[in-house]
Amino acid sequence: MAETVSWRPKAGEIPTSPGVYRFRDSSQRVLYVGKAKNLRARLSNYFQPLRSLHERTRRMVLSAASVEWTVVSNEFEALQLEFTWIKEFDPPFNVQFKDDKSYPYLAITLQDAVPRVLVTRNRKLAGARYFGPYTKVWAIRETVDQLLKPFPMRSCTDATYARAEQTGRPCLLGDIGKCAAPCVGRISKEDHKAIALDFASFMAGNDSRFVGELTKKMRAASAELDFESAARYRDQLAAMETALSKNAVMLADDVDTDFFGIAHDELAAAVQQFIVRGGRIRGVRSWVVDMELDLELGELVETVVHNAYEDDLVPPREIVVPVLPEDSAELERWLAGVRGKKVSLKTAQRGEKATLALTVATNAKNALVLYKTRRSGDFVARSQALADLQEALGMPDAPLRMECYDASHLGGTNIVASMVVFEDGLPRKDQYRRFSIPDSTDDTESIYQTLMRRLAHLDADDARDADAAASQLETADLGADAADDSAVAPPRRRFAYRPNLLIVDGGQPQVAAAKRALDDSGVTGIALCGIAKRLEELWLPDSDYPVILPRNSDALFMIQRIRDEAHRFAITYQRQRRSKDITSSLAEIPGLGPTRVRELLRHFGSVTRLRAAEVEAIAEVRGIGPTLAAQIHRRLRE
């Protein structure tokens, strides 16, 4: 492999100033746009020896035919220009956003003479004030329906309003008290606009003021024996509280913050945005990011924040992110330009904001799992993935049954391995298997032992299939009566079917170990590959170069999912073994029965903490005295 590409510019030609660079292919299409504080230092990273580059970066550099740059005066201008060009050129190697949702907003047309409240997905209504976005239309409609009791403003269409003006008869909402009916003169347009402004103020987070005012009015009316008015205020107050109760998480009333949570792996990232106004969650937005090149979390945060506020969504005065990007000061300047006021970008360290940030992060993790599960579960996507795998691995047939193996241990102890099965691209958890390995030198030896044990059952399974098939033919020859009386073929034991493809978690060493197991077992006709986690590349036996699947292909998602499932299954079994080991060891101590063992594990929460505990800490456990604590401490150190 060549050291680097032939079209590399000379280092002396590249300025050391801040700027934006663009990689282009032979047809002048922009492949990637990036920014740098020092163009020479940044671009030199792309022109290192090709073998030392990350696989995806190497693919981008090899796809390009030239690089060009534009010098700017400072980092802030570089940030702005990068955002502009990414939006203009849509480069394939930059972060790609997938958000096929059109989120609903609550809008109040304050510029109109008679303002209207409506739920819409149109963000371009002139003079309207927007609240949201929200994830569910029905939820915001229910909120509006509740709030029309204390804020009876117009929610009808222009045609309905015009017809009511002509006929002098209000619509049903006017008759039931959910509209002040300015169309028929029950209230002036000025007073109606005041109601609309109060509605907007309530939605903006000033709800405590309105709740307090209504409470005072209700009590005053009750004191004056005006029970009809008091009942009306009571109903309005109940409607407000019902609307507020839809926001389960409550922060201080002055909190106007957007919280971002990001969960990512080598291929994709899921983003959650919680919109908090007036201390309450007013909206939730989520989307998925496909990553072509490897990005640090800080770089991903920068791109996510820009994407969130590029479509006229006004940022709040504070934004909480998982980590701060390197150029957070420039990003704050850009956000301030969008908002027209200062915006603070920060991370949540403690308190209620940190708690909510953790909730947002948890939602992002769940969203990523759901995205990958749905993508893998789609029939068309699964079929395409299996076909792509067949072509990429040079298999004669599609891998309808895949088995993936992973080994796990803790410091060379409690060595275990897992086997997970995917049939037709879906997991078959009833056919998962786990292996306990008594002794092994390393992961490659563990893989070899595991596959030798699994492959030993192939001949028995195949012979059982042949016997069952012969029995069915004989039964068919005897006729229907004999078929009714014949015994059903015995169910399969241990392993169900012969796999089309074996996958091991690892690179060339693990694949070589698996190939040795196939050869020693005399098994042929089964394809083999390994997946290296860092670069998500597939290794075939006796191959010096990996198979690179397209970054966002369904095939790579399926391979990644089966590898992650094997890893999860192995880790779970390994932890169970560790727990049993400590339980068995403790049970041998005189005076320490199952109840006290459970109490020890419950008190410390984990085996690791129990092993690290001193005698005094162990003696604090209920039912454990100093003498017994010393015995436990000594046994755990042996």
C-alpha positions in Angstrom: 0.0 0.0 0.0 1.3 3.5 -0.9 2.5 5.7 1.9 -0.1 8.3 1.0 -2.1 9.7 -1.9 -0.3 11.1 -4.9 -2.3 14.4 -4.9 -1.2 15.4 -1.4 -0.4 19.1 -1.2 3.0 20.2 0.0 3.0 21.0 3.7 4.5 24.5 3.0 1.6 25.3 0.7 -1.0 24.9 3.5 -1.5 28.0 5.7 -1.4 27.7 9.5 -4.4 30.1 9.8 -7.9 29.1 10.8 -10.1 28.0 7.9 -12.4 25.5 6.3 -11.3 22.7 4.0 -13.2 20.6 1.4 -12.2 17.2 0.0 -13.5 16.7 -3.6 -13.6 13.6 -5.8 -12.6 13.4 -9.5 -15.9 14.8 -10.6 -15.6 17.8 -8.2 -18.3 16.6 -5.8 -17.6 17.7 -2.3 -17.0 14.6 -0.1 -16.2 16.2 3.2 -16.2 19.6 4.8 -14.2 20.4 8.0 -12.9 23.3 9.9 -9.6 23.8 11.7 -7.8 26.3 14.0 -4.7 25.5 12.1 -5.3 24.2 8.6 -1.8 22.8 8.2 -1.9 20.8 11.4 -5.4 19.4 10.7 -4.8 18.4 7.1 -1.5 16.7 7.9 -3.6 14.2 9.9 -5.3 13.0 6.6 -2.0 12.6 4.8 -0.2 10.2 7.2 0.7 6.8 5.8 -2.5 5.2 4.6 -2.0 2.0 6.7 -2.1 4.2 9.9 -5.3 5.9 9.1 -8.7 4.8 10.5 -10.4 2.6 7.8 -13.2 5.1 7.2 -10.8 8.0 7.0 -8.7 6.1 4.6 -11.7 5.3 2.4 -12.6 9.0 2.3 -9.0 10.0 1.4 -8.8 7.4 -1.3 -12.1 8.5 -2.7 -11.0 12.1 -3.0 -8.9 13.6 -5.8 -8.1 17.0 -4.3 -8.4 19.1 -1.2 -9.0 22.9 -1.1 -9.2 25.3 1.7 -10.5 28.8 2.6 -8.8 30.9 5.2 -10.9 33.0 7.6 -9.9 35.5 10.2 -11.0 33.5 13.3 -12.4 30.3 14.6 -16.0 31.7 14.8 -16.0 32.5 11.1 -14.7 29.0 10.4 -17.5 27.5 12.4 -20.1 29.6 10.5 -18.6 28.8 7.1 -18.5 25.0 7.9 -22.2 25.0 8.9 -23.1 26.9 5.7 -21.1 24.5 3.4 -22.3 21.3 5.0 -25.9 22.5 4.5 -25.2 23.6 0.9 -23.1 20.6 -0.4 -24.5 17.8 1.8 -21.2 15.9 1.8 -21.6 12.1 2.1 -18.7 11.7 4.6 -20.1 14.3 7.0 -22.6 13.4 9.7 -25.9 12.6 8.1 -29.1 13.3 10.0 -32.2 11.1 9.8 -35.3 12.7 11.1 -38.3 11.8 9.0 -40.6 13.3 11.6 -42.5 16.5 11.1 -43.0 17.5 14.8 -46.2 19.2 15.9 -46.1 22.6 17.5 -48.6 24.7 19.4 -48.9 28.0 17.7 -50.6 31.3 18.7 -51.1 33.8 15.9 -50.5 36.9 18.0 -50.1 39.1 14.9 -53.7 38.6 13.9 -56.4 41.0 15.0 -58.2 38.1 16.6 -55.4 35.6 17.6 -56.0 31.9 17.2 -54.4 28.9 18.9 -53.8 25.8 16.8 -51.7 22.7 16.6 -49.6 22.7 13.4 -46.5 21.3 11.8 -46.0 24.5 9.7 -43.2 26.6 11.2 -43.7 29.5 8.8 -46.9 31.2 10.0 -46.2 34.9 10.0 -46.3 36.5 13.4 -47.0 33.3 15.2 -45.5 32.3 18.5 -44.5 28.6 18.7 -44.2 26.2 21.6 -42.7 22.8 21.2 -41.9 20.6 19.4 -44.0 17.8 20.8 -43.8 14.1 20.1 -47.5 13.4 20.2 -50.3 15.4 18.5 -53.0 14.0 20.8 -51.1 15.1 23.9 -50.8 18.7 22.9 -54.5 18.7 21.7 -55.5 17.5 25.1 -53.5 20.2 26.7 -55.1 22.9 24.5 -58.5 21.5 25.3 -57.9 21.8 29.0 -56.4 25.3 28.7 -59.3 26.7 26.7 -61.3 26.7 30.0 -59.1 29.2 31.8 -58.0 31.0 28.6 -61.1 30.9 26.3 -59.5 32.2 23.1 -60.4 31.4 19.6 -59.3 28.1 18.1 -61.6 27.9 15.1 -60.6 28.3 11.4 -60.9 31.5 9.5 -63.9 30.2 7.6 -65.7 29.2 10.8 -65.0 32.6 12.3 -66.2 34.5 9.2 -69.4 32.5 9.2 -70.1 33.2 12.8 -69.6 36.9 12.2 -72.1 36.9 9.3 -74.8 34.8 11.1 -74.3 36.3 14.6 -74.2 32.8 16.0 -71.1 31.4 17.8 -69.8 27.9 17.3 -70.2 25.1 19.8 -67.0 26.2 21.7 -68.5 29.5 22.3 -71.7 27.9 23.7 -69.8 25.6 26.1 -67.4 28.3 27.4 -64.2 27.3 25.7 -64.2 30.5 23.5 -65.0 34.0 24.6 -66.8 34.4 21.2 -65.3 37.7 19.9 -67.0 36.8 16.6 -70.4 37.8 17.9 -69.2 40.7 20.2 -69.3 38.9 23.5 -65.9 40.3 24.1 -63.9 43.0 22.4 -61.0 42.1 20.1 -58.6 43.9 22.5 -59.8 41.9 25.5 -59.6 38.7 23.4 -56.0 39.5 22.5 -55.2 39.9 26.2 -56.5 36.4 26.8 -54.2 35.1 23.9 -51.2 36.9 25.5 -52.0 35.2 28.8 -52.3 31.9 27.1 -48.8 32.4 25.5 -47.4 33.6 28.8 -48.7 30.4 30.6 -47.2 28.2 27.9 -43.9 30.1 28.2 -43.6 29.0 31.8 -45.3 31.7 33.8 -47.9 29.2 35.1 -47.4 29.8 38.8 -48.6 33.4 38.5 -51.9 32.4 36.8 -52.4 29.5 39.3 -51.9 32.0 42.2 -54.3 34.6 40.7 -57.0 32.1 40.1 -56.7 30.7 43.6 -57.1 34.2 45.1 -60.1 34.9 42.9 -61.8 31.7 43.9 -61.3 32.4 47.6 -62.5 35.9 47.2 -65.6 34.9 45.4 -66.3 32.2 48.0 -65.9 34.7 50.8 -68.4 37.0 49.0 -70.8 34.1 48.7 -70.5 34.3 44.9 -70.5 30.5 44.6 -71.2 30.5 40.8 -68.0 32.5 40.1 -66.0 30.5 42.7 -67.1 27.2 40.9 -66.0 28.7 37.6 -62.6 29.7 39.0 -62.3 26.2 40.6 -62.9 24.5 37.2 -60.4 26.8 35.5 -57.9 26.0 38.2 -58.5 22.3 37.9 -58.0 22.6 34.1 -54.7 24.3 34.6 -53.5 21.8 37.1 -54.5 18.9 34.7 -52.5 20.5 31.9 -49.5 21.0 34.2 -49.6 17.5 35.5 -48.8 16.2 32.0 -45.2 17.3 32.7 -44.0 14.8 35.3 -40.5 16.3 35.7 -40.5 19.6 37.6 -37.6 22.0 38.0 -37.3 25.5 39.3 -39.7 28.0 37.7 -36.9 30.0 36.2 -35.3 27.1 34.3 -35.4 27.7 30.6 -33.0 25.0 29.3 -32.6 22.5 26.5 -31.1 19.2 27.5 -29.3 17.0 24.9 -28.6 13.3 25.4 -26.5 11.4 22.9 -25.9 7.6 22.7 -23.6 6.4 20.0 -21.6 3.6 18.7 -19.3 3.2 15.7 -22.1 3.5 13.1 -24.9 5.7 14.5 -26.0 8.0 17.2 -29.4 8.7 18.7 -30.1 12.2 20.0 -32.7 13.2 22.5 -33.6 16.9 23.1 -35.8 17.8 26.1 -37.2 21.3 25.9 -37.7 22.7 29.4 -39.5 26.1 29.8 -40.5 27.5 33.1 -39.2 24.4 34.9 -41.4 22.0 33.0 -40.7 19.7 30.0 -42.7 21.4 27.2 -41.5 19.2 24.3 -39.3 16.2 23.4 -37.5 15.7 20.1 -35.4 12.8 18.9 -33.5 11.9 15.8 -30.8 9.6 14.5 -27.4 10.5 13.2 -25.5 8.3 10.8 -21.7 8.7 11.2 -19.5 8.1 8.2 -16.2 9.1 9.9 -15.2 8.6 13.5 -16.1 11.6 15.6 -15.2 12.5 19.2 -18.3 13.1 21.3 -17.4 16.8 21.5 -17.5 17.1 17.7 -20.7 15.2 17.6 -22.2 17.6 20.2 -21.3 20.6 18.0 -22.9 19.1 14.9 -26.1 18.0 16.9 -26.5 21.5 18.4 -26.2 23.2 15.0 -28.7 20.8 13.5 -31.2 21.4 16.3 -31.3 25.2 15.8 -30.7 25.7 12.1 -34.4 25.6 11.2 -35.6 28.7 13.1 -36.0 27.0 16.4 -34.8 29.7 18.9 -32.3 28.4 21.5 -32.9 29.1 25.2 -30.5 30.9 27.4 -29.0 27.7 28.6 -28.2 24.4 26.8 -27.0 21.3 28.7 -24.9 18.8 26.6 -23.0 15.6 27.6 -19.6 17.2 27.0 -18.4 20.6 25.8 -16.8 20.7 22.4 -13.3 22.3 22.0 -14.7 25.4 20.4 -17.6 25.8 22.7 -17.0 29.6 22.9 -17.5 30.0 19.2 -20.6 27.8 19.3 -22.0 30.0 22.0 -21.4 33.0 19.8 -23.3 31.3 16.9 -26.2 30.4 19.2 -26.3 33.9 20.6 -26.6 35.2 17.0 -29.6 32.9 16.4 -31.3 33.9 19.6 -30.3 37.5 19.7 -29.2 37.1 23.4 -26.5 35.4 25.3 -26.6 31.5 25.3 -24.6 29.4 27.8 -23.4 25.9 26.8 -22.6 23.7 29.8 -22.7 20.3 31.3 -24.7 19.3 34.3 -22.6 18.2 37.3 -25.0 17.9 40.2 -28.5 18.6 41.4 -31.8 18.3 39.6 -30.4 19.3 36.2 -27.9 16.5 36.4 -30.7 14.1 37.3 -32.7 15.2 34.2 -29.6 15.1 32.0 -29.2 11.4 33.1 -32.9 10.8 32.2 -32.3 12.3 28.7 -29.2 10.2 28.2 -31.1 7.1 29.2 -33.8 7.9 26.6 -31.1 8.4 24.0 -29.7 4.9 24.8 -33.1 3.4 24.5 -33.7 5.2 21.2 -30.5 3.9 19.7 -31.4 0.3 20.7 -34.9 0.8 19.3 -33.6 2.2 16.0 -31.2 -0.7 15.5 -33.8 -3.3 16.5 -36.4 -1.9 14.1 -33.9 -1.6 11.3 -32.8 -5.2 11.8 -36.4 -6.4 12.2 -37.6 -4.9 9.0 -38.3 -7.8 6.5 -37.0 -5.9 3.4 -34.0 -4.6 5.3 -33.2 -8.1 6.6 -33.5 -9.7 3.2 -31.2 -7.0 1.7 -28.7 -7.5 4.6 -28.5 -11.2 4.0 -28.1 -10.8 0.3 -25.3 -8.2 0.9 -23.6 -10.5 3.3 -23.7 -13.4 0.8 -22.1 -11.2 -1.8 -19.5 -9.6 0.4 -18.4 -13.0 1.9 -18.5 -14.9 -1.4 -21.0 -17.4 0.0 -23.0 -19.7 -2.4 -26.2 -19.1 -0.4 -27.6 -16.4 1.9 -26.6 -17.0 5.6 -30.1 -17.9 6.8 -28.6 -19.3 10.0 -25.7 -17.5 11.7 -24.0 -18.4 14.9 -21.8 -15.8 16.7 -19.2 -16.7 19.4 -17.6 -14.5 22.0 -15.3 -15.3 25.0 -15.2 -13.5 28.3 -13.2 -13.7 31.5 -12.0 -11.6 34.4 -8.3 -11.6 34.8 -8.0 -15.1 33.4 -10.6 -16.5 35.8 -14.2 -17.7 35.3 -13.6 -18.1 31.5 -16.8 -18.5 29.6 -18.0 -18.2 26.0 -21.4 -17.6 24.3 -23.1 -18.7 21.2 -26.0 -16.7 19.9 -28.1 -17.7 16.9 -29.8 -15.5 14.2 -32.2 -17.2 11.8 -33.5 -15.1 8.8 -31.9 -12.1 10.4 -33.7 -12.5 13.8 -32.4 -13.8 17.1 -33.4 -17.3 18.2 -32.9 -17.0 21.9 -34.2 -20.5 22.6 -31.1 -21.8 20.8 -28.5 -19.6 22.5 -25.8 -21.7 24.3 -23.2 -20.8 26.8 -19.9 -22.6 27.6 -17.8 -22.8 30.7 -14.1 -23.2 29.8 -12.0 -24.8 32.6 -8.6 -23.6 31.4 -7.4 -21.4 28.6 -4.3 -19.4 27.7 -6.1 -16.5 25.9 -9.2 -15.6 23.9 -8.0 -17.4 20.8 -7.7 -20.7 22.7 -11.1 -20.1 24.3 -12.6 -19.6 20.8 -10.9 -22.8 19.6 -12.2 -24.9 22.5 -15.7 -23.5 22.2 -16.0 -24.3 18.5 -14.5 -27.7 18.9 -17.2 -28.5 21.4 -19.9 -27.1 19.2 -18.7 -28.7 15.9 -18.5 -32.1 17.6 -22.3 -32.2 17.5 -22.7 -31.5 13.8 -22.3 -35.1 12.7 -24.8 -36.4 15.3 -27.3 -33.7 14.3 -26.9 -34.5 10.6 -27.3 -38.3 11.3 -30.4 -37.6 13.3 -31.8 -35.6 10.4 -31.1 -38.4 8.0 -32.8 -41.0 10.2 -35.8 -38.7 10.6 -36.1 -38.2 6.9 -35.8 -42.0 6.2 -38.5 -42.7 8.8 -40.8 -40.2 7.2 -40.3 -41.8 3.8 -41.1 -45.3 5.2 -44.2 -43.9 6.9 -45.3 -42.3 3.6 -44.9 -45.7 1.8 -47.1 -47.5 4.4 -50.0 -45.2 3.9 -52.1 -42.7 5.8 -53.2 -45.1 8.6 -49.7 -46.0 9.5 -48.8 -42.3 9.3 -51.4 -41.5 11.9 -50.0 -44.2 14.3 -46.3 -43.4 13.7 -44.2 -41.8 16.3 -43.2 -38.2 15.7 -39.5 -37.7 15.1 -37.8 -36.9 18.4 -37.0 -33.2 19.0 -33.5 -31.9 18.4 -31.1 -31.8 21.3 -28.4 -29.3 22.1 -28.1 -27.7 18.7 -30.8 -27.2 16.2 -29.4 -26.9 12.7 -26.2 -26.7 10.8 -25.2 -23.0 10.4 -24.4 -21.3 7.1 -22.0 -18.8 8.7 -19.9 -18.7 11.9 -19.0 -15.3 13.3 -16.4 -14.7 16.0 -15.9 -11.5 17.9 -12.4 -10.4 16.9 -9.9 -9.9 14.1 -7.3 -12.1 12.4 -6.1 -14.1 15.5 -9.6 -15.1 16.5 -10.5 -16.0 12.9 -7.4 -18.1 12.6 -8.3 -20.0 15.8 -11.8 -20.7 14.5 -10.4 -21.9 11.2 -8.1 -24.3 13.1 -11.2 -25.7 14.9 -13.0 -26.2 11.6 -10.0 -28.0 10.1 -9.4 -30.2 13.1 -13.0 -31.1 13.2 -13.0 -32.0 9.5 -16.1 -29.7 9.0 -16.5 -28.2 5.5 -19.2 -26.1 3.8 -19.6 -23.5 6.6 -18.5 -19.9 6.0 -16.4 -18.1 8.7 -15.7 -14.5 9.4 -14.7 -12.3 12.4 -15.7 -8.8 13.2 -13.1 -6.4 14.6 -14.9 -4.0 17.0 -12.7 -0.9 16.5 -13.1 -0.5 12.8 -16.3 -2.7 12.3 -14.5 -4.6 9.6 -14.9 -8.3 8.6 -11.9 -10.7 8.5 -12.0 -13.9 6.4 -9.7 -16.9 7.0 -6.2 -16.6 5.3 -6.9 -13.0 4.1 -4.5 -10.1 4.6 -7.1 -7.5 4.0 -10.5 -7.1 5.7 -13.9 -6.9 4.0 -15.3 -3.4 4.4 -19.1 -3.2 4.3 -20.7 0.2 3.6 -21.0 2.2 6.7 -24.7 2.5 6.8 -25.6 -0.7 5.2 -28.2 -3.0 6.7 -25.6 -5.9 6.5 -23.2 -4.1 8.8 -26.0 -3.3 11.2 -27.0 -6.9 11.3 -23.4 -8.1 11.9 -22.9 -5.5 14.6 -26.2 -6.5 16.3 -25.3 -10.2 16.4 -21.8 -9.4 17.7 -23.2 -7.2 20.5 -25.7 -9.9 21.4 -23.0 -12.5 21.8 -21.0 -10.1 23.9 -23.9 -9.3 26.2 -24.7 -13.0 26.6 -21.1 -13.9 27.5 -20.8 -11.0 30.0 -24.0 -12.0 31.7 -22.9 -15.6 32.1 -19.5 -14.5 33.3 -21.0 -12.3 36.0 -23.2 -15.2 37.1 -20.2 -17.4 37.5 -18.4 -14.8 39.5 -21.4 -14.4 41.8 -21.6 -18.2 42.3 -17.9 -18.4 43.0 -18.1 -15.9 45.8 -21.2 -17.4 47.2 -19.7 -20.9 47.3 -16.5 -19.6 48.9 -18.3 -17.7 51.6 -20.6 -20.7 52.3 -17.6 -22.7 53.4 -16.9 -20.4 56.3 -18.2 -21.8 59.5 -21.1 -19.8 60.9 -21.9 -18.2 57.5 -25.1 -19.6 56.0 -27.1 -18.6 53.0 -29.0 -15.8 54.8 -25.8 -14.1 56.0 -24.3 -14.5 52.5 -27.3 -12.8 50.9 -27.1 -10.0 53.5 -23.4 -9.4 52.7 -24.0 -9.2 49.0 -27.1 -7.0 49.5 -25.2 -4.6 51.9 -22.2 -4.1 49.6 -24.1 -4.3 46.3 -21.4 -6.1 44.4 -18.7 -8.7 44.7 -16.0 -6.1 43.9 -17.0 -3.9 46.8 -17.2 -6.9 49.2 -13.6 -8.0 48.2 -12.3 -4.5 48.7 -14.0 -4.0 52.1 -12.0 -3.9 55.3 -12.8 -6.0 58.4 -14.5 -3.0 60.2 -16.8 -2.4 57.2 -17.7 -6.1 57.0 -18.5 -6.2 60.7 -21.1 -3.5 60.3 -23.3 -5.9 58.3 -26.2 -7.2 60.3 -25.5 -10.6 61.9 -21.7 -10.4 61.2 -19.5 -10.0 64.3 -15.8 -9.0 64.4 -14.5 -12.6 64.5 -16.6 -13.7 61.6 -15.7 -10.5 59.7 -12.0 -11.3 60.1 -12.6 -14.8 58.7 -14.5 -13.4 55.7 -11.8 -10.8 55.0 -9.1 -13.5 55.2 -11.0 -15.9 52.9 -11.6 -13.2 50.3 -7.9 -12.4 50.3 -6.8 -16.0 49.7 
